[in-house]
Amino acid sequence: MTPSDRAFLTVLFQAAVTAANPEALRAAHLPARPKGRTVVIGAGKGAAQLAPARERLWDAPVEGVVVTRYGYGCPTQTIRVMEAAHPVPDAAGLAPSAALFRAVEGLGPEDLVAALVCGGGSALLPCPPGAISRSWTRRA
């Protein structure tokens, strides 16, 4: 590989990283501030990294909960980050499922819900009906 090839590939890599930055991507697409509450819910392997970006970009109080894969969590200010198993669901995924339901409980037309959804949500948010056994979940 020549030095010019390496420089070209480095420029391409940096452009890809910049284009994937959640703050750069989302800033131009945020909705208007609601009269009511702003609640963030989310699930997926990248949801925890999107949550602090949403907190920094939003000029109003924000609350909520996101679930991500074990080891993928990150610090947030007001959005709760929970972890569960991926790709095979475990019993720990039941708590975030319930927390997401609670987070949107009682919301009305003046409120805004922002959903941060990435790959992996189906495994991270198992919520079987009461009649279905949870024996399929892996022990944490």
N, CA, C and O atoms as CSV, one atom per row, in Angstrom:
chain,resi,resn,atom,element,x,y,z
A,1,MET,N,N,0.855,-1.169,0.000
A,1,MET,CA,C,0.000,0.000,0.000
A,1,MET,C,C,0.906,1.238,0.000
A,1,MET,O,O,1.849,1.345,0.784
A,2,THR,N,N,0.595,2.139,-0.878
A,2,THR,CA,C,1.395,3.368,-0.965
A,2,THR,C,C,0.922,4.373,0.090
A,2,THR,O,O,-0.185,4.253,0.614
A,3,PRO,N,N,1.759,5.355,0.395
A,3,PRO,CA,C,1.339,6.388,1.352
A,3,PRO,C,C,0.074,7.130,0.895
A,3,PRO,O,O,-0.762,7.497,1.721
A,4,SER,N,N,-0.064,7.346,-0.399
A,4,SER,CA,C,-1.273,8.042,-0.878
A,4,SER,C,C,-2.510,7.150,-0.736
A,4,SER,O,O,-3.602,7.653,-0.469
A,5,ASP,N,N,-2.354,5.826,-0.912
A,5,ASP,CA,C,-3.472,4.901,-0.678
A,5,ASP,C,C,-3.893,4.946,0.787
A,5,ASP,O,O,-5.080,5.008,1.106
A,6,ARG,N,N,-2.899,4.914,1.668
A,6,ARG,CA,C,-3.175,4.950,3.105
A,6,ARG,C,C,-3.886,6.259,3.488
A,6,ARG,O,O,-4.850,6.241,4.252
A,7,ALA,N,N,-3.415,7.371,2.966
A,7,ALA,CA,C,-4.029,8.673,3.258
A,7,ALA,C,C,-5.471,8.703,2.759
A,7,ALA,O,O,-6.361,9.199,3.450
A,8,PHE,N,N,-5.697,8.175,1.564
A,8,PHE,CA,C,-7.054,8.137,1.003
A,8,PHE,C,C,-7.980,7.288,1.874
A,8,PHE,O,O,-9.104,7.698,2.162
A,9,LEU,N,N,-7.517,6.112,2.293
A,9,LEU,CA,C,-8.324,5.239,3.147
A,9,LEU,C,C,-8.581,5.871,4.517
A,9,LEU,O,O,-9.656,5.700,5.092
A,10,THR,N,N,-7.603,6.592,5.030
A,10,THR,CA,C,-7.788,7.284,6.309
A,10,THR,C,C,-8.864,8.354,6.185
A,10,THR,O,O,-9.703,8.486,7.076
A,11,VAL,N,N,-8.858,9.109,5.113
A,11,VAL,CA,C,-9.892,10.136,4.876
A,11,VAL,C,C,-11.259,9.477,4.763
A,11,VAL,O,O,-12.229,9.991,5.320
A,12,LEU,N,N,-11.364,8.361,4.061
A,12,LEU,CA,C,-12.643,7.649,3.937
A,12,LEU,C,C,-13.133,7.161,5.298
A,12,LEU,O,O,-14.312,7.291,5.626
A,13,PHE,N,N,-12.228,6.604,6.077
A,13,PHE,CA,C,-12.594,6.113,7.399
A,13,PHE,C,C,-13.101,7.255,8.272
A,13,PHE,O,O,-14.140,7.118,8.917
A,14,GLN,N,N,-12.393,8.367,8.303
A,14,GLN,CA,C,-12.807,9.506,9.122
A,14,GLN,C,C,-14.167,10.052,8.658
A,14,GLN,O,O,-14.977,10.463,9.490
A,15,ALA,N,N,-14.420,10.062,7.385
A,15,ALA,CA,C,-15.710,10.526,6.873
A,15,ALA,C,C,-16.833,9.588,7.324
A,15,ALA,O,O,-17.924,10.046,7.664
A,16,ALA,N,N,-16.572,8.293,7.328
A,16,ALA,CA,C,-17.582,7.322,7.773
A,16,ALA,C,C,-17.869,7.472,9.261
A,16,ALA,O,O,-19.027,7.426,9.676
A,17,VAL,N,N,-16.826,7.652,10.065
A,17,VAL,CA,C,-17.010,7.833,11.503
A,17,VAL,C,C,-17.798,9.110,11.775
A,17,VAL,O,O,-18.709,9.101,12.602
A,18,THR,N,N,-17.474,10.186,11.111
A,18,THR,CA,C,-18.177,11.456,11.280
A,18,THR,C,C,-19.637,11.320,10.866
A,18,THR,O,O,-20.523,11.841,11.543
A,19,ALA,N,N,-19.892,10.635,9.775
A,19,ALA,CA,C,-21.265,10.475,9.282
A,19,ALA,C,C,-22.110,9.624,10.218
A,19,ALA,O,O,-23.334,9.760,10.233
A,20,ALA,N,N,-21.483,8.745,11.003
A,20,ALA,CA,C,-22.222,7.864,11.913
A,20,ALA,C,C,-22.381,8.457,13.311
A,20,ALA,O,O,-23.009,7.831,14.165
A,21,ASN,N,N,-21.841,9.625,13.566
A,21,ASN,CA,C,-21.944,10.258,14.870
A,21,ASN,C,C,-23.405,10.585,15.162
A,21,ASN,O,O,-24.033,11.321,14.401
A,22,PRO,N,N,-23.964,10.042,16.270
A,22,PRO,CA,C,-25.388,10.265,16.547
A,22,PRO,C,C,-25.759,11.738,16.710
A,22,PRO,O,O,-26.857,12.139,16.324
A,23,GLU,N,N,-24.875,12.538,17.268
A,23,GLU,CA,C,-25.201,13.951,17.439
A,23,GLU,C,C,-25.250,14.672,16.103
A,23,GLU,O,O,-26.120,15.516,15.885
A,24,ALA,N,N,-24.333,14.353,15.213
A,24,ALA,CA,C,-24.340,14.985,13.896
A,24,ALA,C,C,-25.562,14.557,13.089
A,24,ALA,O,O,-26.156,15.362,12.371
A,25,LEU,N,N,-25.929,13.290,13.213
A,25,LEU,CA,C,-27.065,12.772,12.452
A,25,LEU,C,C,-28.399,13.309,12.955
A,25,LEU,O,O,-29.270,13.647,12.153
A,26,ARG,N,N,-28.567,13.389,14.245
A,26,ARG,CA,C,-29.874,13.675,14.816
A,26,ARG,C,C,-30.170,15.158,14.952
A,26,ARG,O,O,-31.338,15.544,14.910
A,27,ALA,N,N,-29.168,16.001,15.114
A,27,ALA,CA,C,-29.397,17.415,15.411
A,27,ALA,C,C,-30.327,18.075,14.397
A,27,ALA,O,O,-31.199,18.856,14.780
A,28,ALA,N,N,-30.161,17.784,13.155
A,28,ALA,CA,C,-30.964,18.423,12.114
A,28,ALA,C,C,-32.377,17.843,12.012
A,28,ALA,O,O,-33.215,18.385,11.291
A,29,HIS,N,N,-32.646,16.753,12.722
A,29,HIS,CA,C,-33.929,16.066,12.555
A,29,HIS,C,C,-34.776,16.020,13.820
A,29,HIS,O,O,-35.742,15.260,13.884
A,30,LEU,N,N,-34.435,16.812,14.818
A,30,LEU,CA,C,-35.202,16.804,16.056
A,30,LEU,C,C,-36.525,17.538,15.870
A,30,LEU,O,O,-36.577,18.563,15.191
A,31,PRO,N,N,-37.587,17.019,16.466
A,31,PRO,CA,C,-38.896,17.692,16.360
A,31,PRO,C,C,-38.953,18.918,17.264
A,31,PRO,O,O,-38.038,19.178,18.046
A,32,ALA,N,N,-40.034,19.653,17.142
A,32,ALA,CA,C,-40.251,20.809,18.011
A,32,ALA,C,C,-40.467,20.341,19.448
A,32,ALA,O,O,-40.959,19.239,19.691
A,33,ARG,N,N,-40.096,21.182,20.374
A,33,ARG,CA,C,-40.276,20.884,21.800
A,33,ARG,C,C,-41.774,20.808,22.105
A,33,ARG,O,O,-42.529,21.699,21.715
A,34,PRO,N,N,-42.210,19.746,22.804
A,34,PRO,CA,C,-43.635,19.622,23.118
A,34,PRO,C,C,-44.022,20.501,24.307
A,34,PRO,O,O,-43.161,20.977,25.047
A,35,LYS,N,N,-45.313,20.707,24.477
A,35,LYS,CA,C,-45.807,21.430,25.660
A,35,LYS,C,C,-45.671,20.560,26.907
A,35,LYS,O,O,-45.502,21.072,28.013
A,36,GLY,N,N,-45.744,19.260,26.722
A,36,GLY,CA,C,-45.687,18.322,27.846
A,36,GLY,C,C,-44.314,17.717,28.031
A,36,GLY,O,O,-43.292,18.354,27.777
A,37,ARG,N,N,-44.311,16.476,28.477
A,37,ARG,CA,C,-43.080,15.745,28.776
A,37,ARG,C,C,-42.423,15.190,27.520
A,37,ARG,O,O,-43.082,14.956,26.507
A,38,THR,N,N,-41.121,14.986,27.604
A,38,THR,CA,C,-40.382,14.268,26.572
A,38,THR,C,C,-39.860,12.986,27.202
A,38,THR,O,O,-39.095,13.022,28.166
A,39,VAL,N,N,-40.282,11.856,26.650
A,39,VAL,CA,C,-39.883,10.552,27.157
A,39,VAL,C,C,-39.137,9.815,26.051
A,39,VAL,O,O,-39.628,9.690,24.929
A,40,VAL,N,N,-37.952,9.333,26.381
A,40,VAL,CA,C,-37.141,8.563,25.446
A,40,VAL,C,C,-37.223,7.104,25.854
A,40,VAL,O,O,-36.998,6.756,27.013
A,41,ILE,N,N,-37.547,6.259,24.893
A,41,ILE,CA,C,-37.498,4.815,25.099
A,41,ILE,C,C,-36.607,4.245,24.012
A,41,ILE,O,O,-36.473,4.838,22.941
A,42,GLY,N,N,-36.004,3.116,24.274
A,42,GLY,CA,C,-35.158,2.558,23.241
A,42,GLY,C,C,-34.686,1.162,23.558
A,42,GLY,O,O,-34.714,0.706,24.702
A,43,ALA,N,N,-34.254,0.501,22.509
A,43,ALA,CA,C,-33.739,-0.854,22.634
A,43,ALA,C,C,-32.787,-1.135,21.488
A,43,ALA,O,O,-32.993,-0.687,20.360
A,44,GLY,N,N,-31.751,-1.878,21.796
A,44,GLY,CA,C,-30.808,-2.297,20.781
A,44,GLY,C,C,-29.385,-2.134,21.259
A,44,GLY,O,O,-29.120,-1.491,22.274
A,45,LYS,N,N,-28.484,-2.721,20.517
A,45,LYS,CA,C,-27.079,-2.696,20.921
A,45,LYS,C,C,-26.515,-1.274,20.905
A,45,LYS,O,O,-25.577,-0.991,21.650
A,46,GLY,N,N,-27.048,-0.384,20.092
A,46,GLY,CA,C,-26.553,0.993,20.020
A,46,GLY,C,C,-27.414,2.007,20.746
A,46,GLY,O,O,-27.086,3.194,20.750
A,47,ALA,N,N,-28.502,1.578,21.359
A,47,ALA,CA,C,-29.444,2.520,21.982
A,47,ALA,C,C,-28.814,3.305,23.125
A,47,ALA,O,O,-29.117,4.485,23.303
A,48,ALA,N,N,-27.951,2.673,23.892
A,48,ALA,CA,C,-27.338,3.375,25.028
A,48,ALA,C,C,-26.435,4.507,24.545
A,48,ALA,O,O,-26.355,5.543,25.206
A,49,GLN,N,N,-25.761,4.340,23.422
A,49,GLN,CA,C,-24.905,5.401,22.905
A,49,GLN,C,C,-25.725,6.548,22.313
A,49,GLN,O,O,-25.254,7.684,22.270
A,50,LEU,N,N,-26.938,6.264,21.860
A,50,LEU,CA,C,-27.809,7.318,21.334
A,50,LEU,C,C,-28.432,8.150,22.458
A,50,LEU,O,O,-28.728,9.329,22.263
A,51,ALA,N,N,-28.630,7.550,23.624
A,51,ALA,CA,C,-29.313,8.236,24.725
A,51,ALA,C,C,-28.574,9.495,25.199
A,51,ALA,O,O,-29.210,10.543,25.306
A,52,PRO,N,N,-27.260,9.448,25.491
A,52,PRO,CA,C,-26.607,10.686,25.926
A,52,PRO,C,C,-26.564,11.749,24.831
A,52,PRO,O,O,-26.578,12.944,25.127
A,53,ALA,N,N,-26.512,11.327,23.577
A,53,ALA,CA,C,-26.564,12.296,22.479
A,53,ALA,C,C,-27.908,13.019,22.500
A,53,ALA,O,O,-27.969,14.234,22.308
A,54,ARG,N,N,-28.980,12.270,22.731
A,54,ARG,CA,C,-30.307,12.895,22.808
A,54,ARG,C,C,-30.372,13.858,23.995
A,54,ARG,O,O,-30.938,14.945,23.878
A,55,GLU,N,N,-29.809,13.475,25.116
A,55,GLU,CA,C,-29.804,14.354,26.285
A,55,GLU,C,C,-29.069,15.669,25.988
A,55,GLU,O,O,-29.539,16.741,26.367
A,56,ARG,N,N,-27.931,15.585,25.320
A,56,ARG,CA,C,-27.138,16.783,25.026
A,56,ARG,C,C,-27.819,17.678,23.999
A,56,ARG,O,O,-27.710,18.902,24.081
A,57,LEU,N,N,-28.513,17.093,23.041
A,57,LEU,CA,C,-29.122,17.876,21.961
A,57,LEU,C,C,-30.472,18.477,22.322
A,57,LEU,O,O,-30.891,19.459,21.709
A,58,TRP,N,N,-31.149,17.914,23.290
A,58,TRP,CA,C,-32.515,18.326,23.605
A,58,TRP,C,C,-32.489,19.494,24.576
A,58,TRP,O,O,-31.829,19.419,25.612
A,59,ASP,N,N,-33.190,20.566,24.261
A,59,ASP,CA,C,-33.168,21.762,25.103
A,59,ASP,C,C,-34.327,21.798,26.105
A,59,ASP,O,O,-34.811,22.871,26.465
A,60,ALA,N,N,-34.755,20.648,26.540
A,60,ALA,CA,C,-35.855,20.543,27.502
A,60,ALA,C,C,-35.587,19.336,28.402
A,60,ALA,O,O,-34.755,18.489,28.074
A,61,PRO,N,N,-36.281,19.256,29.525
A,61,PRO,CA,C,-36.130,18.063,30.363
A,61,PRO,C,C,-36.503,16.800,29.576
A,61,PRO,O,O,-37.452,16.796,28.791
A,62,VAL,N,N,-35.754,15.761,29.800
A,62,VAL,CA,C,-35.995,14.489,29.134
A,62,VAL,C,C,-35.854,13.381,30.165
A,62,VAL,O,O,-35.041,13.470,31.085
A,63,GLU,N,N,-36.650,12.347,30.002
A,63,GLU,CA,C,-36.610,11.185,30.886
A,63,GLU,C,C,-36.817,9.951,30.033
A,63,GLU,O,O,-37.137,10.061,28.850
A,64,GLY,N,N,-36.639,8.788,30.613
A,64,GLY,CA,C,-36.915,7.572,29.878
A,64,GLY,C,C,-36.004,6.429,30.237
A,64,GLY,O,O,-35.280,6.464,31.232
A,65,VAL,N,N,-36.062,5.407,29.393
A,65,VAL,CA,C,-35.298,4.189,29.644
A,65,VAL,C,C,-34.947,3.536,28.311
A,65,VAL,O,O,-35.766,3.480,27.395
A,66,VAL,N,N,-33.716,3.045,28.223
A,66,VAL,CA,C,-33.287,2.267,27.062
A,66,VAL,C,C,-32.638,0.988,27.560
A,66,VAL,O,O,-32.097,0.946,28.665
A,67,VAL,N,N,-32.693,-0.044,26.750
A,67,VAL,CA,C,-32.051,-1.313,27.087
A,67,VAL,C,C,-31.049,-1.659,25.999
A,67,VAL,O,O,-31.313,-1.504,24.807
A,68,THR,N,N,-29.892,-2.133,26.445
A,68,THR,CA,C,-28.834,-2.520,25.531
A,68,THR,C,C,-28.236,-3.836,25.993
A,68,THR,O,O,-28.602,-4.358,27.046
A,69,ARG,N,N,-27.334,-4.360,25.219
A,69,ARG,CA,C,-26.657,-5.621,25.518
A,69,ARG,C,C,-25.699,-5.432,26.697
A,69,ARG,O,O,-25.155,-4.346,26.899
A,70,TYR,N,N,-25.501,-6.503,27.470
A,70,TYR,CA,C,-24.528,-6.468,28.561
A,70,TYR,C,C,-23.199,-5.910,28.051
A,70,TYR,O,O,-22.700,-6.316,27.002
A,71,GLY,N,N,-22.640,-4.974,28.816
A,71,GLY,CA,C,-21.354,-4.400,28.466
A,71,GLY,C,C,-21.411,-3.238,27.498
A,71,GLY,O,O,-20.375,-2.637,27.215
A,72,TYR,N,N,-22.593,-2.894,26.973
A,72,TYR,CA,C,-22.719,-1.814,26.009
A,72,TYR,C,C,-23.284,-0.541,26.636
A,72,TYR,O,O,-23.461,0.460,25.941
A,73,GLY,N,N,-23.567,-0.564,27.928
A,73,GLY,CA,C,-24.128,0.606,28.602
A,73,GLY,C,C,-23.129,1.750,28.647
A,73,GLY,O,O,-21.929,1.552,28.456
A,74,CYS,N,N,-23.639,2.944,28.900
A,74,CYS,CA,C,-22.787,4.124,29.030
A,74,CYS,C,C,-23.463,5.118,29.963
A,74,CYS,O,O,-24.666,5.017,30.208
A,75,PRO,N,N,-22.709,6.071,30.483
A,75,PRO,CA,C,-23.299,7.036,31.417
A,75,PRO,C,C,-24.306,7.962,30.726
A,75,PRO,O,O,-24.102,8.389,29.589
A,76,THR,N,N,-25.381,8.256,31.432
A,76,THR,CA,C,-26.391,9.204,30.982
A,76,THR,C,C,-26.771,10.088,32.162
A,76,THR,O,O,-26.432,9.790,33.307
A,77,GLN,N,N,-27.473,11.170,31.876
A,77,GLN,CA,C,-27.898,12.092,32.929
A,77,GLN,C,C,-29.273,11.726,33.483
A,77,GLN,O,O,-29.440,11.576,34.693
A,78,THR,N,N,-30.261,11.582,32.589
A,78,THR,CA,C,-31.640,11.385,33.041
A,78,THR,C,C,-32.332,10.190,32.396
A,78,THR,O,O,-33.404,9.781,32.842
A,79,ILE,N,N,-31.738,9.636,31.370
A,79,ILE,CA,C,-32.305,8.458,30.711
A,79,ILE,C,C,-31.656,7.225,31.342
A,79,ILE,O,O,-30.432,7.092,31.352
A,80,ARG,N,N,-32.476,6.343,31.859
A,80,ARG,CA,C,-31.980,5.133,32.520
A,80,ARG,C,C,-31.530,4.115,31.474
A,80,ARG,O,O,-32.267,3.827,30.531
A,81,VAL,N,N,-30.333,3.575,31.637
A,81,VAL,CA,C,-29.807,2.543,30.744
A,81,VAL,C,C,-29.834,1.218,31.492
A,81,VAL,O,O,-29.283,1.097,32.586
A,82,MET,N,N,-30.481,0.231,30.891
A,82,MET,CA,C,-30.559,-1.111,31.470
A,82,MET,C,C,-29.894,-2.082,30.499
A,82,MET,O,O,-29.792,-1.803,29.304
A,83,GLU,N,N,-29.443,-3.221,31.018
A,83,GLU,CA,C,-28.769,-4.210,30.180
A,83,GLU,C,C,-29.437,-5.569,30.302
A,83,GLU,O,O,-29.978,-5.929,31.347
A,84,ALA,N,N,-29.385,-6.309,29.207
A,84,ALA,CA,C,-29.929,-7.662,29.158
A,84,ALA,C,C,-29.124,-8.454,28.125
A,84,ALA,O,O,-28.176,-7.940,27.532
A,85,ALA,N,N,-29.515,-9.703,27.924
A,85,ALA,CA,C,-28.762,-10.588,27.030
A,85,ALA,C,C,-29.146,-10.407,25.569
A,85,ALA,O,O,-30.290,-10.096,25.236
A,86,HIS,N,N,-28.163,-10.609,24.719
A,86,HIS,CA,C,-28.339,-10.616,23.267
A,86,HIS,C,C,-27.277,-11.541,22.707
A,86,HIS,O,O,-26.129,-11.430,23.140
A,87,PRO,N,N,-27.557,-12.424,21.801
A,87,PRO,CA,C,-28.769,-12.541,20.993
A,87,PRO,C,C,-29.856,-13.437,21.585
A,87,PRO,O,O,-30.987,-13.443,21.100
A,88,VAL,N,N,-29.517,-14.197,22.636
A,88,VAL,CA,C,-30.528,-15.057,23.255
A,88,VAL,C,C,-31.081,-14.333,24.479
A,88,VAL,O,O,-30.314,-14.003,25.383
A,89,PRO,N,N,-32.382,-14.079,24.536
A,89,PRO,CA,C,-32.950,-13.348,25.677
A,89,PRO,C,C,-32.710,-14.073,26.992
A,89,PRO,O,O,-32.587,-15.297,27.031
A,90,ASP,N,N,-32.646,-13.296,28.067
A,90,ASP,CA,C,-32.569,-13.886,29.394
A,90,ASP,C,C,-33.623,-13.229,30.285
A,90,ASP,O,O,-34.314,-12.297,29.873
A,91,ALA,N,N,-33.728,-13.726,31.491
A,91,ALA,CA,C,-34.745,-13.219,32.415
A,91,ALA,C,C,-34.524,-11.749,32.749
A,91,ALA,O,O,-35.480,-11.055,33.094
A,92,ALA,N,N,-33.292,-11.256,32.657
A,92,ALA,CA,C,-33.009,-9.848,32.945
A,92,ALA,C,C,-33.718,-8.918,31.967
A,92,ALA,O,O,-33.930,-7.748,32.288
A,93,GLY,N,N,-34.088,-9.396,30.795
A,93,GLY,CA,C,-34.793,-8.574,29.810
A,93,GLY,C,C,-36.218,-8.258,30.207
A,93,GLY,O,O,-36.823,-7.346,29.645
A,94,LEU,N,N,-36.772,-8.993,31.167
A,94,LEU,CA,C,-38.149,-8.737,31.592
A,94,LEU,C,C,-38.269,-7.392,32.310
A,94,LEU,O,O,-39.275,-6.702,32.147
A,95,ALA,N,N,-37.273,-7.010,33.094
A,95,ALA,CA,C,-37.317,-5.738,33.829
A,95,ALA,C,C,-37.313,-4.531,32.886
A,95,ALA,O,O,-38.124,-3.626,33.078
A,96,PRO,N,N,-36.434,-4.476,31.872
A,96,PRO,CA,C,-36.496,-3.345,30.948
A,96,PRO,C,C,-37.822,-3.297,30.165
A,96,PRO,O,O,-38.331,-2.216,29.869
A,97,SER,N,N,-38.365,-4.456,29.838
A,97,SER,CA,C,-39.657,-4.476,29.139
A,97,SER,C,C,-40.708,-3.772,29.992
A,97,SER,O,O,-41.453,-2.928,29.493
A,98,ALA,N,N,-40.767,-4.115,31.263
A,98,ALA,CA,C,-41.732,-3.485,32.171
A,98,ALA,C,C,-41.421,-2.003,32.353
A,98,ALA,O,O,-42.339,-1.187,32.430
A,99,ALA,N,N,-40.130,-1.639,32.424
A,99,ALA,CA,C,-39.738,-0.240,32.611
A,99,ALA,C,C,-40.156,0.619,31.417
A,99,ALA,O,O,-40.562,1.768,31.595
A,100,LEU,N,N,-40.059,0.075,30.205
A,100,LEU,CA,C,-40.495,0.834,29.026
A,100,LEU,C,C,-41.998,1.071,29.057
A,100,LEU,O,O,-42.463,2.162,28.725
A,101,PHE,N,N,-42.749,0.068,29.448
A,101,PHE,CA,C,-44.206,0.250,29.572
A,101,PHE,C,C,-44.522,1.329,30.604
A,101,PHE,O,O,-45.382,2.179,30.372
A,102,ARG,N,N,-43.831,1.297,31.738
A,102,ARG,CA,C,-44.069,2.302,32.784
A,102,ARG,C,C,-43.684,3.707,32.303
A,102,ARG,O,O,-44.350,4.681,32.652
A,103,ALA,N,N,-42.633,3.816,31.520
A,103,ALA,CA,C,-42.148,5.116,31.058
A,103,ALA,C,C,-43.181,5.841,30.196
A,103,ALA,O,O,-43.245,7.070,30.209
A,104,VAL,N,N,-43.984,5.092,29.453
A,104,VAL,CA,C,-44.966,5.730,28.565
A,104,VAL,C,C,-46.375,5.757,29.153
A,104,VAL,O,O,-47.307,6.251,28.518
A,105,GLU,N,N,-46.525,5.236,30.343
A,105,GLU,CA,C,-47.817,5.212,31.004
A,105,GLU,C,C,-48.297,6.640,31.296
A,105,GLU,O,O,-47.538,7.465,31.805
A,106,GLY,N,N,-49.530,6.914,30.976
A,106,GLY,CA,C,-50.127,8.196,31.303
A,106,GLY,C,C,-49.754,9.346,30.378
A,106,GLY,O,O,-50.105,10.491,30.661
A,107,LEU,N,N,-49.063,9.080,29.295
A,107,LEU,CA,C,-48.715,10.154,28.369
A,107,LEU,C,C,-49.942,10.594,27.579
A,107,LEU,O,O,-50.866,9.813,27.352
A,108,GLY,N,N,-49.934,11.841,27.171
A,108,GLY,CA,C,-51.071,12.383,26.433
A,108,GLY,C,C,-50.637,13.113,25.172
A,108,GLY,O,O,-49.474,13.040,24.777
A,109,PRO,N,N,-51.560,13.809,24.548
A,109,PRO,CA,C,-51.287,14.470,23.270
A,109,PRO,C,C,-50.266,15.610,23.353
A,109,PRO,O,O,-49.721,16.009,22.323
A,110,GLU,N,N,-49.995,16.139,24.535
A,110,GLU,CA,C,-49.024,17.228,24.701
A,110,GLU,C,C,-47.604,16.698,24.903
A,110,GLU,O,O,-46.648,17.472,24.941
A,111,ASP,N,N,-47.470,15.367,25.033
A,111,ASP,CA,C,-46.182,14.749,25.320
A,111,ASP,C,C,-45.541,14.216,24.043
A,111,ASP,O,O,-46.210,14.005,23.032
A,112,LEU,N,N,-44.234,14.006,24.114
A,112,LEU,CA,C,-43.472,13.481,22.992
A,112,LEU,C,C,-42.732,12.226,23.434
A,112,LEU,O,O,-42.091,12.211,24.485
A,113,VAL,N,N,-42.826,11.173,22.624
A,113,VAL,CA,C,-42.048,9.954,22.850
A,113,VAL,C,C,-41.052,9.833,21.709
A,113,VAL,O,O,-41.428,9.853,20.537
A,114,ALA,N,N,-39.793,9.710,22.060
A,114,ALA,CA,C,-38.741,9.484,21.071
A,114,ALA,C,C,-38.247,8.057,21.251
A,114,ALA,O,O,-37.862,7.663,22.352
A,115,ALA,N,N,-38.257,7.290,20.183
A,115,ALA,CA,C,-37.827,5.892,20.234
A,115,ALA,C,C,-36.456,5.749,19.584
A,115,ALA,O,O,-36.269,6.098,18.418
A,116,LEU,N,N,-35.501,5.232,20.350
A,116,LEU,CA,C,-34.150,4.972,19.866
A,116,LEU,C,C,-34.043,3.465,19.652
A,116,LEU,O,O,-33.811,2.713,20.598
A,117,VAL,N,N,-34.211,3.038,18.426
A,117,VAL,CA,C,-34.291,1.615,18.128
A,117,VAL,C,C,-33.127,1.209,17.235
A,117,VAL,O,O,-32.928,1.765,16.155
A,118,CYS,N,N,-32.367,0.234,17.703
A,118,CYS,CA,C,-31.239,-0.308,16.958
A,118,CYS,C,C,-31.396,-1.825,16.887
A,118,CYS,O,O,-32.316,-2.385,17.483
A,119,GLY,N,N,-30.521,-2.475,16.176
A,119,GLY,CA,C,-30.575,-3.924,16.074
A,119,GLY,C,C,-30.430,-4.595,17.425
A,119,GLY,O,O,-29.607,-4.181,18.242
A,120,GLY,N,N,-31.221,-5.625,17.666
A,120,GLY,CA,C,-31.121,-6.396,18.890
A,120,GLY,C,C,-32.296,-6.225,19.828
A,120,GLY,O,O,-32.397,-6.938,20.826
A,121,GLY,N,N,-33.186,-5.293,19.528
A,121,GLY,CA,C,-34.301,-5.013,20.422
A,121,GLY,C,C,-35.202,-6.193,20.706
A,121,GLY,O,O,-35.727,-6.316,21.813
A,122,SER,N,N,-35.391,-7.060,19.733
A,122,SER,CA,C,-36.301,-8.188,19.948
A,122,SER,C,C,-35.769,-9.146,21.009
A,122,SER,O,O,-36.556,-9.750,21.737
A,123,ALA,N,N,-34.462,-9.295,21.112
A,123,ALA,CA,C,-33.885,-10.156,22.151
A,123,ALA,C,C,-33.801,-9.433,23.485
A,123,ALA,O,O,-33.905,-10.057,24.541
A,124,LEU,N,N,-33.614,-8.118,23.441
A,124,LEU,CA,C,-33.405,-7.350,24.673
A,124,LEU,C,C,-34.697,-7.012,25.396
A,124,LEU,O,O,-34.667,-6.649,26.572
A,125,LEU,N,N,-35.825,-7.122,24.721
A,125,LEU,CA,C,-37.115,-6.769,25.332
A,125,LEU,C,C,-38.116,-7.924,25.263
A,125,LEU,O,O,-39.183,-7.781,24.665
A,126,PRO,N,N,-37.785,-9.052,25.862
A,126,PRO,CA,C,-38.767,-10.143,25.857
A,126,PRO,C,C,-39.930,-9.771,26.774
A,126,PRO,O,O,-39.728,-9.289,27.889
A,127,CYS,N,N,-41.122,-9.998,26.298
A,127,CYS,CA,C,-42.292,-9.658,27.107
A,127,CYS,C,C,-43.411,-10.650,26.787
A,127,CYS,O,O,-44.435,-10.281,26.213
A,128,PRO,N,N,-43.203,-11.916,27.168
A,128,PRO,CA,C,-44.228,-12.920,26.835
A,128,PRO,C,C,-45.500,-12.695,27.650
A,128,PRO,O,O,-45.438,-12.268,28.803
A,129,PRO,N,N,-46.647,-12.984,27.048
A,129,PRO,CA,C,-47.894,-12.911,27.815
A,129,PRO,C,C,-47.833,-13.881,28.991
A,129,PRO,O,O,-47.083,-14.856,28.956
A,130,GLY,N,N,-48.615,-13.618,30.020
A,130,GLY,CA,C,-48.599,-14.438,31.223
A,130,GLY,C,C,-48.785,-15.917,30.996
A,130,GLY,O,O,-48.275,-16.721,31.777
A,131,ALA,N,N,-49.503,-16.311,29.950
A,131,ALA,CA,C,-49.782,-17.726,29.716
A,131,ALA,C,C,-48.596,-18.467,29.078
A,131,ALA,O,O,-48.593,-19.697,29.026
A,132,ILE,N,N,-47.607,-17.735,28.601
A,132,ILE,CA,C,-46.463,-18.370,27.941
A,132,ILE,C,C,-45.336,-18.517,28.955
A,132,ILE,O,O,-45.007,-17.579,29.681
A,133,SER,N,N,-44.754,-19.705,28.991
A,133,SER,CA,C,-43.666,-19.988,29.928
A,133,SER,C,C,-42.424,-19.193,29.561
A,133,SER,O,O,-42.164,-18.943,28.384
A,134,ARG,N,N,-41.662,-18.796,30.568
A,134,ARG,CA,C,-40.402,-18.108,30.332
A,134,ARG,C,C,-39.229,-19.084,30.392
A,134,ARG,O,O,-38.088,-18.654,30.558
A,135,SER,N,N,-39.474,-20.340,30.267
A,135,SER,CA,C,-38.413,-21.340,30.367
A,135,SER,C,C,-37.398,-21.204,29.233
A,135,SER,O,O,-36.302,-21.759,29.322
A,136,TRP,N,N,-37.741,-20.479,28.172
A,136,TRP,CA,C,-36.826,-20.295,27.055
A,136,TRP,C,C,-35.732,-19.296,27.382
A,136,TRP,O,O,-34.736,-19.244,26.659
A,137,THR,N,N,-35.866,-18.499,28.438
A,137,THR,CA,C,-34.855,-17.502,28.744
A,137,THR,C,C,-33.645,-18.131,29.395
A,137,THR,O,O,-33.766,-19.046,30.210
A,138,ARG,N,N,-32.503,-17.645,29.039
A,138,ARG,CA,C,-31.249,-18.107,29.608
A,138,ARG,C,C,-31.063,-17.495,30.983
A,138,ARG,O,O,-31.425,-16.338,31.200
A,139,ARG,N,N,-30.515,-18.240,31.897
A,139,ARG,CA,C,-30.261,-17.723,33.243
A,139,ARG,C,C,-29.123,-16.719,33.194
A,139,ARG,O,O,-28.105,-16.969,32.550
A,140,ALA,N,N,-29.280,-15.591,33.864
A,140,ALA,CA,C,-28.237,-14.553,33.879
A,140,ALA,C,C,-27.139,-14.915,34.858
A,140,ALA,O,O,-26.175,-14.165,35.010
